[in-house]
Amino acid sequence: MIEHRSVNVGNAEFDFIRMQLGNAPLLILKGKKGYVMCGYLDISTTDRVGDIAVRVSGVNTLDDLLNSSVAIASSKATELGIEKGMPVSEVLQFLN
């Protein structure tokens, strides 16, 4: 089953997608300019296509994702000042 819903975080609206795969879920929180993704997805692909994206790991829920930190950022995200270890709560301002 795929869960898709709009969520408000602060003053911004994001699309949240959660899909159970094997032993863990696939999670994406998408803003207008970029997104946060779980460890299932590959940051090198985001670099190749020029997306603003960050990857987090060890997340199972939206709350986990919102309370996590950046494990790795795409090149475009790094150009905006997003760094490894930055809390997702701070990153969201760059994504909308």
Contacts in CASP RR format, 6 or more apart in sequence:
PFRMAT RR
TARGET T0000
AUTHOR 0000-0000-0000
METHOD contacts of the structure
MODEL  1
MIEHRSVNVGNAEFDFIRMQLGNAPLLILKGKKGYVMCGYLDISTTDRVG
DIAVRVSGVNTLDDLLNSSVAIASSKATELGIEKGMPVSEVLQFLN
1 19 0 8 1.000
1 20 0 8 1.000
2 17 0 8 1.000
2 18 0 8 1.000
2 19 0 8 1.000
3 16 0 8 1.000
3 17 0 8 1.000
3 18 0 8 1.000
3 19 0 8 1.000
4 15 0 8 1.000
4 16 0 8 1.000
4 17 0 8 1.000
5 15 0 8 1.000
5 16 0 8 1.000
6 13 0 8 1.000
6 14 0 8 1.000
6 15 0 8 1.000
6 16 0 8 1.000
7 13 0 8 1.000
7 14 0 8 1.000
7 15 0 8 1.000
7 16 0 8 1.000
7 29 0 8 1.000
7 62 0 8 1.000
8 14 0 8 1.000
9 66 0 8 1.000
9 92 0 8 1.000
10 92 0 8 1.000
12 31 0 8 1.000
12 92 0 8 1.000
12 93 0 8 1.000
12 96 0 8 1.000
13 31 0 8 1.000
13 96 0 8 1.000
14 29 0 8 1.000
14 30 0 8 1.000
14 31 0 8 1.000
14 92 0 8 1.000
14 95 0 8 1.000
14 96 0 8 1.000
15 28 0 8 1.000
15 29 0 8 1.000
15 30 0 8 1.000
15 31 0 8 1.000
16 27 0 8 1.000
16 28 0 8 1.000
16 29 0 8 1.000
16 30 0 8 1.000
16 62 0 8 1.000
17 26 0 8 1.000
17 27 0 8 1.000
17 28 0 8 1.000
17 29 0 8 1.000
17 30 0 8 1.000
18 25 0 8 1.000
18 26 0 8 1.000
18 27 0 8 1.000
18 61 0 8 1.000
18 62 0 8 1.000
19 25 0 8 1.000
19 26 0 8 1.000
20 26 0 8 1.000
21 40 0 8 1.000
24 38 0 8 1.000
24 40 0 8 1.000
24 58 0 8 1.000
24 60 0 8 1.000
25 38 0 8 1.000
25 60 0 8 1.000
26 38 0 8 1.000
26 40 0 8 1.000
26 41 0 8 1.000
27 36 0 8 1.000
27 37 0 8 1.000
27 38 0 8 1.000
27 59 0 8 1.000
27 60 0 8 1.000
27 61 0 8 1.000
27 62 0 8 1.000
27 65 0 8 1.000
28 35 0 8 1.000
28 36 0 8 1.000
28 37 0 8 1.000
28 38 0 8 1.000
28 41 0 8 1.000
29 35 0 8 1.000
29 36 0 8 1.000
29 37 0 8 1.000
29 62 0 8 1.000
29 65 0 8 1.000
29 66 0 8 1.000
29 88 0 8 1.000
29 95 0 8 1.000
30 95 0 8 1.000
31 95 0 8 1.000
31 96 0 8 1.000
32 95 0 8 1.000
32 96 0 8 1.000
33 52 0 8 1.000
33 94 0 8 1.000
33 95 0 8 1.000
33 96 0 8 1.000
34 51 0 8 1.000
34 52 0 8 1.000
34 53 0 8 1.000
34 77 0 8 1.000
34 94 0 8 1.000
34 95 0 8 1.000
35 51 0 8 1.000
35 52 0 8 1.000
35 53 0 8 1.000
35 54 0 8 1.000
35 95 0 8 1.000
36 53 0 8 1.000
36 54 0 8 1.000
36 55 0 8 1.000
36 56 0 8 1.000
36 65 0 8 1.000
36 88 0 8 1.000
36 91 0 8 1.000
36 92 0 8 1.000
36 95 0 8 1.000
37 46 0 8 1.000
37 53 0 8 1.000
37 54 0 8 1.000
37 55 0 8 1.000
37 56 0 8 1.000
38 55 0 8 1.000
38 56 0 8 1.000
38 57 0 8 1.000
38 58 0 8 1.000
38 59 0 8 1.000
38 65 0 8 1.000
39 55 0 8 1.000
39 56 0 8 1.000
39 57 0 8 1.000
39 58 0 8 1.000
39 71 0 8 1.000
41 55 0 8 1.000
43 53 0 8 1.000
43 55 0 8 1.000
43 72 0 8 1.000
43 73 0 8 1.000
43 74 0 8 1.000
46 53 0 8 1.000
46 74 0 8 1.000
46 76 0 8 1.000
47 74 0 8 1.000
47 75 0 8 1.000
47 76 0 8 1.000
50 74 0 8 1.000
50 75 0 8 1.000
50 76 0 8 1.000
51 74 0 8 1.000
51 76 0 8 1.000
52 74 0 8 1.000
52 76 0 8 1.000
52 77 0 8 1.000
52 80 0 8 1.000
52 94 0 8 1.000
52 95 0 8 1.000
53 73 0 8 1.000
53 74 0 8 1.000
53 76 0 8 1.000
53 77 0 8 1.000
54 70 0 8 1.000
54 71 0 8 1.000
54 72 0 8 1.000
54 73 0 8 1.000
54 74 0 8 1.000
54 77 0 8 1.000
54 82 0 8 1.000
54 88 0 8 1.000
54 91 0 8 1.000
55 70 0 8 1.000
55 71 0 8 1.000
55 72 0 8 1.000
55 73 0 8 1.000
56 65 0 8 1.000
56 68 0 8 1.000
56 69 0 8 1.000
56 70 0 8 1.000
56 71 0 8 1.000
56 88 0 8 1.000
57 68 0 8 1.000
57 71 0 8 1.000
58 64 0 8 1.000
58 68 0 8 1.000
59 65 0 8 1.000
59 68 0 8 1.000
65 88 0 8 1.000
66 88 0 8 1.000
66 89 0 8 1.000
67 87 0 8 1.000
67 88 0 8 1.000
67 89 0 8 1.000
68 87 0 8 1.000
68 88 0 8 1.000
69 85 0 8 1.000
69 86 0 8 1.000
69 87 0 8 1.000
69 88 0 8 1.000
70 82 0 8 1.000
70 83 0 8 1.000
70 84 0 8 1.000
70 85 0 8 1.000
70 86 0 8 1.000
70 87 0 8 1.000
70 88 0 8 1.000
70 91 0 8 1.000
71 84 0 8 1.000
71 85 0 8 1.000
72 84 0 8 1.000
73 82 0 8 1.000
73 83 0 8 1.000
73 84 0 8 1.000
73 86 0 8 1.000
77 91 0 8 1.000
77 94 0 8 1.000
80 94 0 8 1.000
81 94 0 8 1.000
82 91 0 8 1.000
82 94 0 8 1.000
END
